[in-house]
């Protein structure tokens, strides 16, 4: 089986970051805290971002090494997935503002530096 292109994982991370920023721009913390569907959507994006990052670590370790706090991002996903009862709404919401913008910038820079995919 062919190894997936690291750009696909990086794109998933960047897309997840953009979706989280959009949610934060159109909702308040009170909206988030009071709406289980919205919380699930946010948590799902964090899970996708971290799983994609884990795949970047496997397929392109040097690129993963350029992402600040990669290990903490994956640990955050593990907390959401496995210790869900200890997930605090204020921390999840604050993470969108405090950490997502840097991650999105770093991933965008990596994507901008990569050559385009080879045509078939």
N, CA, C and O atoms as a printed pandas DataFrame, in Angstrom:
     atom_number atom_name residue_name chain_id  residue_number  x_coord  y_coord  z_coord
0              1         N          UNK        A               1    0.838   -1.176    0.000
1              2        CA          UNK        A               1    0.000    0.000    0.000
2              3         C          UNK        A               1    0.891    1.251    0.000
3              4         O          UNK        A               1    1.891    1.321    0.714
4              5         N          UNK        A               2    0.506    2.217   -0.808
5              6        CA          UNK        A               2    1.274    3.449   -0.929
6              7         C          UNK        A               2    1.098    4.312    0.318
7              8         O          UNK        A               2   -0.009    4.461    0.835
8              9         N          UNK        A               3    2.200    4.872    0.785
9             10        CA          UNK        A               3    2.193    5.769    1.940
10            11         C          UNK        A               3    1.473    7.067    1.567
11            12         O          UNK        A               3    1.758    7.637    0.513
12            13         N          UNK        A               4    0.547    7.549    2.403
13            14        CA          UNK        A               4   -0.128    8.812    2.089
14            15         C          UNK        A               4    0.876    9.970    2.042
15            16         O          UNK        A               4    1.889    9.970    2.740
16            17         N          UNK        A               5    0.566   10.930    1.215
17            18        CA          UNK        A               5    1.383   12.127    1.068
18            19         C          UNK        A               5    1.231   12.980    2.325
19            20         O          UNK        A               5    0.113   13.238    2.771
20            21         N          UNK        A               6    2.342   13.412    2.889
21            22        CA          UNK        A               6    2.314   14.208    4.122
22            23         C          UNK        A               6    1.511   15.482    3.929
23            24         O          UNK        A               6    0.937   15.996    4.889
24            25         N          UNK        A               7    1.459   16.000    2.712
25            26        CA          UNK        A               7    0.687   17.224    2.459
26            27         C          UNK        A               7   -0.784   17.037    2.804
27            28         O          UNK        A               7   -1.435   17.977    3.261
28            29         N          UNK        A               8   -1.315   15.837    2.592
29            30        CA          UNK        A               8   -2.724   15.584    2.918
30            31         C          UNK        A               8   -2.962   15.740    4.420
31            32         O          UNK        A               8   -3.965   16.317    4.839
32            33         N          UNK        A               9   -2.042   15.226    5.218
33            34        CA          UNK        A               9   -2.183   15.361    6.671
34            35         C          UNK        A               9   -2.037   16.822    7.100
35            36         O          UNK        A               9   -2.777   17.305    7.957
36            37         N          UNK        A              10   -1.076   17.513    6.496
37            38        CA          UNK        A              10   -0.887   18.928    6.825
38            39         C          UNK        A              10   -2.112   19.739    6.421
39            40         O          UNK        A              10   -2.519   20.652    7.139
40            41         N          UNK        A              11   -2.693   19.412    5.289
41            42        CA          UNK        A              11   -3.901   20.104    4.858
42            43         C          UNK        A              11   -5.033   19.858    5.859
43            44         O          UNK        A              11   -5.777   20.780    6.191
44            45         N          UNK        A              12   -5.166   18.617    6.341
45            46        CA          UNK        A              12   -6.205   18.315    7.332
46            47         C          UNK        A              12   -6.014   19.144    8.606
47            48         O          UNK        A              12   -6.983   19.614    9.202
48            49         N          UNK        A              13   -4.765   19.314    9.010
49            50        CA          UNK        A              13   -4.481   20.132   10.196
50            51         C          UNK        A              13   -4.883   21.578    9.932
51            52         O          UNK        A              13   -5.571   22.199   10.743
52            53         N          UNK        A              14   -4.450   22.103    8.797
53            54        CA          UNK        A              14   -4.765   23.503    8.487
54            55         C          UNK        A              14   -6.272   23.707    8.355
55            56         O          UNK        A              14   -6.803   24.712    8.827
56            57         N          UNK        A              15   -6.953   22.778    7.727
57            58        CA          UNK        A              15   -8.407   22.873    7.582
58            59         C          UNK        A              15   -9.094   22.829    8.952
59            60         O          UNK        A              15  -10.025   23.595    9.204
60            61         N          UNK        A              16   -8.641   21.944    9.827
61            62        CA          UNK        A              16   -9.210   21.868   11.171
62            63         C          UNK        A              16   -9.008   23.161   11.942
63            64         O          UNK        A              16   -9.907   23.623   12.644
64            65         N          UNK        A              17   -7.832   23.736   11.807
65            66        CA          UNK        A              17   -7.558   25.020   12.466
66            67         C          UNK        A              17   -8.502   26.099   11.950
67            68         O          UNK        A              17   -9.044   26.880   12.733
68            69         N          UNK        A              18   -8.700   26.146   10.639
69            70        CA          UNK        A              18   -9.592   27.147   10.043
70            71         C          UNK        A              18  -11.024   26.960   10.539
71            72         O          UNK        A              18  -11.712   27.937   10.838
72            73         N          UNK        A              19  -11.468   25.724   10.627
73            74        CA          UNK        A              19  -12.814   25.466   11.134
74            75         C          UNK        A              19  -12.959   25.897   12.591
75            76         O          UNK        A              19  -13.975   26.480   12.970
76            77         N          UNK        A              20  -11.950   25.613   13.404
77            78        CA          UNK        A              20  -11.997   26.034   14.807
78            79         C          UNK        A              20  -12.024   27.559   14.915
79            80         O          UNK        A              20  -12.765   28.107   15.731
80            81         N          UNK        A              21  -11.227   28.243   14.104
81            82        CA          UNK        A              21  -11.244   29.714   14.124
82            83         C          UNK        A              21  -12.611   30.246   13.714
83            84         O          UNK        A              21  -13.104   31.215   14.291
84            85         N          UNK        A              22  -13.220   29.613   12.720
85            86        CA          UNK        A              22  -14.548   30.035   12.271
86            87         C          UNK        A              22  -15.582   29.842   13.384
87            88         O          UNK        A              22  -16.427   30.708   13.611
88            89         N          UNK        A              23  -15.508   28.725   14.058
89            90        CA          UNK        A              23  -16.433   28.479   15.178
90            91         C          UNK        A              23  -16.254   29.539   16.251
91            92         O          UNK        A              23  -17.234   30.079   16.765
92            93         N          UNK        A              24  -15.009   29.839   16.591
93            94        CA          UNK        A              24  -14.739   30.830   17.636
94            95         C          UNK        A              24  -15.175   32.232   17.209
95            96         O          UNK        A              24  -15.554   33.051   18.046
96            97         N          UNK        A              25  -15.119   32.499   15.917
97            98        CA          UNK        A              25  -15.509   33.829   15.428
98            99         C          UNK        A              25  -17.021   34.015   15.413
99           100         O          UNK        A              25  -17.507   35.146   15.443
100          101         N          UNK        A              26  -17.763   32.920   15.367
101          102        CA          UNK        A              26  -19.219   33.021   15.242
102          103         C          UNK        A              26  -19.974   32.564   16.483
103          104         O          UNK        A              26  -21.204   32.576   16.506
104          105         N          UNK        A              27  -19.234   32.161   17.517
105          106        CA          UNK        A              27  -19.859   31.698   18.758
106          107         C          UNK        A              27  -19.111   32.261   19.959
107          108         O          UNK        A              27  -17.937   32.620   19.866
108          109         N          UNK        A              28  -19.795   32.331   21.064
109          110        CA          UNK        A              28  -19.183   32.743   22.322
110          111         C          UNK        A              28  -18.852   31.502   23.143
111          112         O          UNK        A              28  -19.261   30.388   22.816
112          113         N          UNK        A              29  -18.103   31.726   24.214
113          114        CA          UNK        A              29  -17.840   30.608   25.125
114          115         C          UNK        A              29  -19.150   30.066   25.692
115          116         O          UNK        A              29  -19.308   28.854   25.839
116          117         N          UNK        A              30  -20.085   30.951   26.009
117          118        CA          UNK        A              30  -21.371   30.495   26.547
118          119         C          UNK        A              30  -22.123   29.633   25.535
119          120         O          UNK        A              30  -22.766   28.652   25.908
120          121         N          UNK        A              31  -22.041   30.002   24.247
121          122        CA          UNK        A              31  -22.632   29.145   23.207
122          123         C          UNK        A              31  -21.995   27.762   23.264
123          124         O          UNK        A              31  -22.679   26.739   23.274
124          125         N          UNK        A              32  -20.675   27.761   23.302
125          126        CA          UNK        A              32  -19.916   26.504   23.317
126          127         C          UNK        A              32  -20.281   25.665   24.539
127          128         O          UNK        A              32  -20.585   24.479   24.418
128          129         N          UNK        A              33  -20.249   26.281   25.698
129          130        CA          UNK        A              33  -20.501   25.544   26.944
130          131         C          UNK        A              33  -21.928   25.011   27.010
131          132         O          UNK        A              33  -22.177   23.980   27.635
132          133         N          UNK        A              34  -22.861   25.704   26.371
133          134        CA          UNK        A              34  -24.264   25.313   26.469
134          135         C          UNK        A              34  -24.771   24.445   25.341
135          136         O          UNK        A              34  -25.939   24.058   25.351
136          137         N          UNK        A              35  -23.949   24.129   24.383
137          138        CA          UNK        A              35  -24.402   23.389   23.200
138          139         C          UNK        A              35  -23.550   22.139   23.011
139          140         O          UNK        A              35  -22.407   22.220   22.561
140          141         N          UNK        A              36  -24.105   20.999   23.352
141          142        CA          UNK        A              36  -23.347   19.748   23.286
142          143         C          UNK        A              36  -22.906   19.435   21.853
143          144         O          UNK        A              36  -21.817   18.896   21.654
144          145         N          UNK        A              37  -23.718   19.756   20.870
145          146        CA          UNK        A              37  -23.355   19.493   19.474
146          147         C          UNK        A              37  -22.146   20.345   19.074
147          148         O          UNK        A              37  -21.239   19.860   18.399
148          149         N          UNK        A              38  -22.135   21.602   19.487
149          150        CA          UNK        A              38  -21.005   22.475   19.199
150          151         C          UNK        A              38  -19.740   21.972   19.893
151          152         O          UNK        A              38  -18.659   21.981   19.303
152          153         N          UNK        A              39  -19.876   21.535   21.142
153          154        CA          UNK        A              39  -18.705   20.989   21.846
154          155         C          UNK        A              39  -18.173   19.756   21.132
155          156         O          UNK        A              39  -16.961   19.597   20.984
156          157         N          UNK        A              40  -19.061   18.892   20.693
157          158        CA          UNK        A              40  -18.623   17.694   19.977
158          159         C          UNK        A              40  -17.918   18.067   18.673
159          160         O          UNK        A              40  -16.927   17.434   18.308
160          161         N          UNK        A              41  -18.410   19.075   17.973
161          162        CA          UNK        A              41  -17.773   19.507   16.726
162          163         C          UNK        A              41  -16.369   20.031   16.991
163          164         O          UNK        A              41  -15.437   19.703   16.256
164          165         N          UNK        A              42  -16.208   20.839   18.028
165          166        CA          UNK        A              42  -14.894   21.384   18.372
166          167         C          UNK        A              42  -13.950   20.264   18.773
167          168         O          UNK        A              42  -12.817   20.193   18.296
168          169         N          UNK        A              43  -14.420   19.395   19.647
169          170        CA          UNK        A              43  -13.566   18.290   20.094
170          171         C          UNK        A              43  -13.180   17.393   18.922
171          172         O          UNK        A              43  -12.051   16.907   18.867
172          173         N          UNK        A              44  -14.095   17.168   17.987
173          174        CA          UNK        A              44  -13.781   16.334   16.827
174          175         C          UNK        A              44  -12.680   16.970   15.978
175          176         O          UNK        A              44  -11.803   16.267   15.477
176          177         N          UNK        A              45  -12.719   18.276   15.816
177          178        CA          UNK        A              45  -11.663   18.939   15.051
178          179         C          UNK        A              45  -10.312   18.783   15.743
179          180         O          UNK        A              45   -9.298   18.553   15.084
180          181         N          UNK        A              46  -10.296   18.907   17.063
181          182        CA          UNK        A              46   -9.032   18.705   17.780
182          183         C          UNK        A              46   -8.538   17.265   17.613
183          184         O          UNK        A              46   -7.335   17.033   17.497
184          185         N          UNK        A              47   -9.449   16.314   17.602
185          186        CA          UNK        A              47   -9.046   14.919   17.393
186          187         C          UNK        A              47   -8.451   14.720   15.995
187          188         O          UNK        A              47   -7.425   14.058   15.845
188          189         N          UNK        A              48   -9.092   15.289   14.983
189          190        CA          UNK        A              48   -8.597   15.162   13.614
190          191         C          UNK        A              48   -7.233   15.819   13.478
191          192         O          UNK        A              48   -6.321   15.246   12.883
192          193         N          UNK        A              49   -7.091   17.022   14.028
193          194        CA          UNK        A              49   -5.816   17.739   13.958
194          195         C          UNK        A              49   -4.695   16.896   14.564
195          196         O          UNK        A              49   -3.636   16.733   13.958
196          197         N          UNK        A              50   -4.929   16.370   15.742
197          198        CA          UNK        A              50   -3.871   15.614   16.432
198          199         C          UNK        A              50   -3.582   14.287   15.743
199          200         O          UNK        A              50   -2.428   13.862   15.688
200          201         N          UNK        A              51   -4.604   13.633   15.223
201          202        CA          UNK        A              51   -4.371   12.372   14.519
202          203         C          UNK        A              51   -3.595   12.630   13.230
203          204         O          UNK        A              51   -2.711   11.853   12.870
204          205         N          UNK        A              52   -3.919   13.704   12.544
205          206        CA          UNK        A              52   -3.163   14.072   11.349
206          207         C          UNK        A              52   -1.716   14.392   11.726
207          208         O          UNK        A              52   -0.787   14.004   11.018
208          209         N          UNK        A              53   -1.529   15.091   12.827
209          210        CA          UNK        A              53   -0.167   15.408   13.281
210          211         C          UNK        A              53    0.605   14.137   13.620
211          212         O          UNK        A              53    1.795   14.038   13.321
212          213         N          UNK        A              54   -0.048   13.182   14.230
213          214        CA          UNK        A              54    0.605   11.899   14.537
214          215         C          UNK        A              54    1.064   11.230   13.239
215          216         O          UNK        A              54    2.135   10.624   13.191
216          217         N          UNK        A              55    0.251   11.343   12.196
217          218        CA          UNK        A              55    0.636   10.780   10.901
218          219         C          UNK        A              55    1.767   11.566   10.253
219          220         O          UNK        A              55    2.594   10.983    9.550
220          221         N          UNK        A              56    1.821   12.869   10.473
221          222        CA          UNK        A              56    2.959   13.656    9.988
222          223         C          UNK        A              56    4.227   13.172   10.684
223          224         O          UNK        A              56    5.269   13.032   10.044
224          225         N          UNK        A              57    4.147   12.918   11.980
225          226        CA          UNK        A              57    5.317   12.415   12.707
226          227         C          UNK        A              57    5.822   11.117   12.095
227          228         O          UNK        A              57    7.032   10.906   12.008
228          229         N          UNK        A              58    4.910   10.243   11.667
229          230        CA          UNK        A              58    5.307    8.956   11.096
230          231         C          UNK        A              58    5.847    9.091    9.680
231          232         O          UNK        A              58    6.803    8.406    9.318
232          233         N          UNK        A              59    5.248    9.966    8.871
233          234        CA          UNK        A              59    5.613   10.034    7.456
234          235         C          UNK        A              59    6.707   11.055    7.156
235          236         O          UNK        A              59    7.439   10.908    6.177
236          237         N          UNK        A              60    6.824   12.088    7.991
237          238        CA          UNK        A              60    7.816   13.141    7.743
238          239         C          UNK        A              60    8.272   13.740    9.074
239          240         O          UNK        A              60    7.897   14.864    9.407
240          241         N          UNK        A              61    9.080   12.997    9.837
241          242        CA          UNK        A              61    9.512   13.482   11.154
242          243         C          UNK        A              61   10.152   14.871   11.140
243          244         O          UNK        A              61    9.903   15.640   12.068
244          245         N          UNK        A              62   10.967   15.239   10.137
245          246        CA          UNK        A              62   11.531   16.588   10.166
246          247         C          UNK        A              62   10.459   17.693   10.130
247          248         O          UNK        A              62   10.590   18.710   10.811
248          249         N          UNK        A              63    9.414   17.487    9.343
249          250        CA          UNK        A              63    8.333   18.477    9.316
250          251         C          UNK        A              63    7.603   18.512   10.645
251          252         O          UNK        A              63    7.295   19.587   11.158
252          253         N          UNK        A              64    7.328   17.361   11.197
253          254        CA          UNK        A              64    6.657   17.317   12.502
254          255         C          UNK        A              64    7.489   18.018   13.566
255          256         O          UNK        A              64    6.944   18.652   14.470
256          257         N          UNK        A              65    8.799   17.904   13.460
257          258        CA          UNK        A              65    9.688   18.545   14.418
258          259         C          UNK        A              65    9.639   20.061   14.364
259          260         O          UNK        A              65   10.080   20.731   15.298
260          261         N          UNK        A              66    9.113   20.600   13.289
261          262        CA          UNK        A              66    8.993   22.058   13.158
262          263         C          UNK        A              66    7.669   22.590   13.701
263          264         O          UNK        A              66    7.412   23.792   13.647
264          265         N          UNK        A              67    6.828   21.695   14.223
265          266        CA          UNK        A              67    5.542   22.109   14.771
266          267         C          UNK        A              67    5.679   22.232   16.284
267          268         O          UNK        A              67    5.945   21.256   16.986
268          269         N          UNK        A              68    5.493   23.445   16.759
269          270        CA          UNK        A              68    5.603   23.728   18.185
270          271         C          UNK        A              68    4.602   22.882   18.960
271          272         O          UNK        A              68    3.434   22.785   18.585
272          273         N          UNK        A              69    5.058   22.286   20.018
273          274        CA          UNK        A              69    4.206   21.549   20.959
274          275         C          UNK        A              69    3.468   20.366   20.331
275          276         O          UNK        A              69    2.345   20.056   20.727
276          277         N          UNK        A              70    4.090   19.711   19.362
277          278        CA          UNK        A              70    3.441   18.570   18.712
278          279         C          UNK        A              70    3.028   17.508   19.735
279          280         O          UNK        A              70    1.914   16.987   19.673
280          281         N          UNK        A              71    3.899   17.196   20.653
281          282        CA          UNK        A              71    3.575   16.169   21.658
282          283         C          UNK        A              71    2.397   16.594   22.523
283          284         O          UNK        A              71    1.556   15.764   22.869
284          285         N          UNK        A              72    2.321   17.868   22.875
285          286        CA          UNK        A              72    1.221   18.351   23.701
286          287         C          UNK        A              72   -0.104   18.344   22.929
287          288         O          UNK        A              72   -1.165   18.097   23.501
288          289         N          UNK        A              73   -0.026   18.617   21.634
289          290        CA          UNK        A              73   -1.236   18.583   20.809
290          291         C          UNK        A              73   -1.802   17.168   20.788
291          292         O          UNK        A              73   -3.009   16.972   20.935
292          293         N          UNK        A              74   -0.936   16.196   20.608
293          294        CA          UNK        A              74   -1.378   14.797   20.586
294          295         C          UNK        A              74   -1.879   14.381   21.968
295          296         O          UNK        A              74   -2.864   13.649   22.069
296          297         N          UNK        A              75   -1.225   14.829   23.016
297          298        CA          UNK        A              75   -1.684   14.520   24.374
298          299         C          UNK        A              75   -3.065   15.128   24.642
299          300         O          UNK        A              75   -3.892   14.527   25.327
300          301         N          UNK        A              76   -3.303   16.315   24.100
301          302        CA          UNK        A              76   -4.611   16.958   24.255
302          303         C          UNK        A              76   -5.688   16.106   23.591
303          304         O          UNK        A              76   -6.770   15.930   24.151
304          305         N          UNK        A              77   -5.404   15.585   22.419
305          306        CA          UNK        A              77   -6.345   14.691   21.744
306          307         C          UNK        A              77   -6.602   13.441   22.577
307          308         O          UNK        A              77   -7.740   12.988   22.702
308          309         N          UNK        A              78   -5.539   12.893   23.143
309          310        CA          UNK        A              78   -5.705   11.698   23.971
310          311         C          UNK        A              78   -6.572   11.978   25.190
311          312         O          UNK        A              78   -7.356   11.127   25.611
312          313         N          UNK        A              79   -6.431   13.159   25.749
313          314        CA          UNK        A              79   -7.285   13.542   26.888
314          315         C          UNK        A              79   -8.738   13.600   26.446
315          316         O          UNK        A              79   -9.619   13.086   27.134
316          317         N          UNK        A              80   -8.990   14.221   25.306
317          318        CA          UNK        A              80  -10.365   14.322   24.806
318          319         C          UNK        A              80  -10.944   12.935   24.536
319          320         O          UNK        A              80  -12.095   12.662   24.877
320          321         N          UNK        A              81  -10.148   12.064   23.924
321          322        CA          UNK        A              81  -10.642   10.748   23.532
322          323         C          UNK        A              81  -10.744    9.756   24.686
323          324         O          UNK        A              81  -11.687    8.967   24.749
324          325         N          UNK        A              82   -9.776    9.794   25.595
325          326        CA          UNK        A              82   -9.697    8.745   26.608
326          327         C          UNK        A              82  -10.040    9.207   28.023
327          328         O          UNK        A              82  -10.469    8.396   28.844
328          329         N          UNK        A              83   -9.862   10.472   28.318
329          330        CA          UNK        A              83  -10.193   11.014   29.646
330          331         C          UNK        A              83  -11.260   12.092   29.501
331          332         O          UNK        A              83  -11.186   13.146   30.132
332          333         N          UNK        A              84  -12.243   11.815   28.670
333          334        CA          UNK        A              84  -13.256   12.804   28.317
334          335         C          UNK        A              84  -13.934   13.432   29.522
335          336         O          UNK        A              84  -14.354   14.588   29.459
336          337         N          UNK        A              85  -14.047   12.701   30.604
337          338        CA          UNK        A              85  -14.717   13.222   31.794
338          339         C          UNK        A              85  -13.889   14.297   32.497
339          340         O          UNK        A              85  -14.401   15.016   33.356
340          341         N          UNK        A              86  -12.609   14.407   32.131
341          342        CA          UNK        A              86  -11.746   15.421   32.739
342          343         C          UNK        A              86  -11.507   16.622   31.820
343          344         O          UNK        A              86  -10.728   17.515   32.153
344          345         N          UNK        A              87  -12.173   16.642   30.670
345          346        CA          UNK        A              87  -12.022   17.756   29.733
346          347         C          UNK        A              87  -12.808   18.950   30.262
347          348         O          UNK        A              87  -13.998   18.849   30.560
348          349         N          UNK        A              88  -12.123   20.073   30.371
349          350        CA          UNK        A              88  -12.748   21.284   30.898
350          351         C          UNK        A              88  -13.064   22.241   29.750
351          352         O          UNK        A              88  -12.188   22.595   28.961
352          353         N          UNK        A              89  -14.319   22.651   29.672
353          354        CA          UNK        A              89  -14.744   23.532   28.589
354          355         C          UNK        A              89  -13.892   24.791   28.458
355          356         O          UNK        A              89  -13.530   25.151   27.338
356          357         N          UNK        A              90  -13.554   25.482   29.560
357          358        CA          UNK        A              90  -12.742   26.695   29.394
358          359         C          UNK        A              90  -11.367   26.419   28.765
359          360         O          UNK        A              90  -10.854   27.252   28.018
360          361         N          UNK        A              91  -10.782   25.281   29.056
361          362        CA          UNK        A              91   -9.469   24.953   28.490
362          363         C          UNK        A              91   -9.591   24.673   26.998
363          364         O          UNK        A              91   -8.773   25.146   26.209
364          365         N          UNK        A              92  -10.601   23.912   26.608
365          366        CA          UNK        A              92  -10.789   23.616   25.189
366          367         C          UNK        A              92  -11.019   24.917   24.421
367          368         O          UNK        A              92  -10.408   25.140   23.376
368          369         N          UNK        A              93  -11.890   25.768   24.935
369          370        CA          UNK        A              93  -12.201   27.019   24.246
370          371         C          UNK        A              93  -10.963   27.924   24.169
371          372         O          UNK        A              93  -10.687   28.517   23.126
372          373         N          UNK        A              94  -10.238   28.024   25.256
373          374        CA          UNK        A              94   -9.037   28.865   25.278
374          375         C          UNK        A              94   -7.972   28.341   24.319
375          376         O          UNK        A              94   -7.205   29.123   23.759
376          377         N          UNK        A              95   -7.920   27.044   24.129
377          378        CA          UNK        A              95   -6.933   26.451   23.225
378          379         C          UNK        A              95   -7.122   26.951   21.801
379          380         O          UNK        A              95   -6.148   27.113   21.066
380          381         N          UNK        A              96   -8.353   27.194   21.414
381          382        CA          UNK        A              96   -8.606   27.732   20.073
382          383         C          UNK        A              96   -7.890   29.067   19.908
383          384         O          UNK        A              96   -7.283   29.322   18.868
384          385         N          UNK        A              97   -7.955   29.906   20.912
385          386        CA          UNK        A              97   -7.353   31.242   20.838
386          387         C          UNK        A              97   -5.848   31.226   21.118
387          388         O          UNK        A              97   -5.083   31.964   20.496
388          389         N          UNK        A              98   -5.438   30.380   22.055
389          390        CA          UNK        A              98   -4.049   30.416   22.533
390          391         C          UNK        A              98   -3.079   29.594   21.705
391          392         O          UNK        A              98   -1.888   29.904   21.685
392          393         N          UNK        A              99   -3.544   28.555   21.018
393          394        CA          UNK        A              99   -2.616   27.644   20.353
394          395         C          UNK        A              99   -2.912   27.375   18.881
395          396         O          UNK        A              99   -1.995   27.093   18.110
396          397         N          UNK        A             100   -4.158   27.457   18.490
397          398        CA          UNK        A             100   -4.515   27.138   17.105
398          399         C          UNK        A             100   -3.884   28.109   16.095
399          400         O          UNK        A             100   -3.419   27.655   15.050
400          401         N          UNK        A             101   -3.848   29.418   16.358
401          402        CA          UNK        A             101   -3.251   30.318   15.348
402          403         C          UNK        A             101   -1.791   29.988   15.020
403          404         O          UNK        A             101   -1.408   30.008   13.850
404          405         N          UNK        A             102   -0.981   29.687   16.021
405          406        CA          UNK        A             102    0.414   29.331   15.772
406          407         C          UNK        A             102    0.505   28.040   14.976
407          408         O          UNK        A             102    1.283   27.954   14.025
408          409         N          UNK        A             103   -0.271   27.043   15.348
409          410        CA          UNK        A             103   -0.262   25.771   14.623
410          411         C          UNK        A             103   -0.641   25.995   13.164
411          412         O          UNK        A             103   -0.006   25.443   12.266
412          413         N          UNK        A             104   -1.657   26.790   12.926
413          414        CA          UNK        A             104   -2.081   27.051   11.556
414          415         C          UNK        A             104   -0.980   27.759   10.761
415          416         O          UNK        A             104   -0.749   27.423    9.600
416          417         N          UNK        A             105   -0.308   28.722   11.363
417          418        CA          UNK        A             105    0.796   29.414   10.680
418          419         C          UNK        A             105    1.934   28.453   10.353
419          420         O          UNK        A             105    2.472   28.475    9.246
420          421         N          UNK        A             106    2.299   27.611   11.317
421          422        CA          UNK        A             106    3.408   26.677   11.091
422          423         C          UNK        A             106    3.082   25.676    9.987
423          424         O          UNK        A             106    3.928   25.377    9.143
424          425         N          UNK        A             107    1.872   25.166    9.995
425          426        CA          UNK        A             107    1.478   24.184    8.979
426          427         C          UNK        A             107    1.387   24.849    7.605
427          428         O          UNK        A             107    1.790   24.263    6.601
428          429         N          UNK        A             108    0.861   26.063    7.564
429          430        CA          UNK        A             108    0.800   26.792    6.298
430          431         C          UNK        A             108    2.205   27.019    5.746
431          432         O          UNK        A             108    2.425   26.870    4.544
432          433         N          UNK        A             109    3.144   27.372    6.597
433          434        CA          UNK        A             109    4.522   27.577    6.151
434          435         C          UNK        A             109    5.108   26.271    5.599
435          436         O          UNK        A             109    5.759   26.273    4.554
436          437         N          UNK        A             110    4.877   25.169    6.297
437          438        CA          UNK        A             110    5.364   23.883    5.794
438          439         C          UNK        A             110    4.771   23.567    4.425
439          440         O          UNK        A             110    5.492   23.158    3.514
440          441         N          UNK        A             111    3.472   23.755    4.279
441          442        CA          UNK        A             111    2.828   23.481    2.997
442          443         C          UNK        A             111    3.366   24.387    1.893
443          444         O          UNK        A             111    3.572   23.942    0.764
444          445         N          UNK        A             112    3.590   25.649    2.220
445          446        CA          UNK        A             112    4.114   26.598    1.228
446          447         C          UNK        A             112    5.517   26.227    0.764
447          448         O          UNK        A             112    5.888   26.521   -0.373
448          449         N          UNK        A             113    6.299   25.587    1.624
449          450        CA          UNK        A             113    7.666   25.205    1.294
450          451         C          UNK        A             113    7.755   23.888    0.512
451          452         O          UNK        A             113    8.787   23.592   -0.090
452          453         N          UNK        A             114    6.709   23.126    0.522
453          454        CA          UNK        A             114    6.739   21.813   -0.143
454          455         C          UNK        A             114    6.473   21.950   -1.625
455          456         O          UNK        A             114    5.705   22.811   -2.054
456          457         N          UNK        A             115    7.121   21.084   -2.416
457          458        CA          UNK        A             115    6.841   21.112   -3.856
458          459         C          UNK        A             115    5.419   20.619   -4.110
459          460         O          UNK        A             115    4.854   19.885   -3.300
460          461         N          UNK        A             116    4.853   21.027   -5.231
461          462        CA          UNK        A             116    3.505   20.546   -5.551
462          463         C          UNK        A             116    3.534   19.033   -5.785
463          464         O          UNK        A             116    4.580   18.468   -6.105
464          465         N          UNK        A             117    2.398   18.396   -5.627
465          466        CA          UNK        A             117    2.363   16.945   -5.894
466          467         C          UNK        A             117    2.724   16.643   -7.338
467          468         O          UNK        A             117    2.466   17.440   -8.239
468          469         N          UNK        A             118    3.316   15.494   -7.539
469          470        CA          UNK        A             118    3.668   15.075   -8.904
470          471         C          UNK        A             118    2.393   14.692   -9.651
471          472         O          UNK        A             118    1.518   14.014   -9.113
472          473         N          UNK        A             119    2.311   15.138  -10.889
473          474        CA          UNK        A             119    1.137   14.762  -11.689
474          475         C          UNK        A             119    1.313   13.311  -12.149
475          476         O          UNK        A             119    2.432   12.818  -12.292
476          477         N          UNK        A             120    0.222   12.670  -12.366
477          478        CA          UNK        A             120    0.255   11.252  -12.737
478          479         C          UNK        A             120    0.406   11.056  -14.182
479          480         O          UNK        A             120    0.450    9.918  -14.649
